[in-house]
Amino acid sequence: MDDKTAIEWLNEARANGAYWVHDALENIAAQPDYSSRLDSYPYLCSVVKNEFSWRDSPQGYYYWDEVYRLVGGYSNSVPDRLFKTENLTQ
């Protein structure tokens, strides 16, 4: 699996119907230094975990914790669960 930038991952997730991508993009843009969007990540869950503060976001920690679970965080098989539409759009 190739690394992708945060924006590439989020655009792919949006194309797969992820309901939360708009919120993620707004949170990233609200960061004082959002140049990290150019960083490369191996998995979508890495973007969700590292691009902005869950606690400081308008949605809050528990919202992003659930999104993180939906995209394969806390799993030993992240690549297998990465883009299952049923997981991204619940």
Secondary structure, 3 states (H helix, E strand, C coil): CCCEEHHHHHHHHHHCCCCCHHHHHHHHHCCCCHHHHHCEECCHHHHHHHCCCCCCCCCCHHHHHHHHHHCCCCCCCHHHHCCCHHHHCC
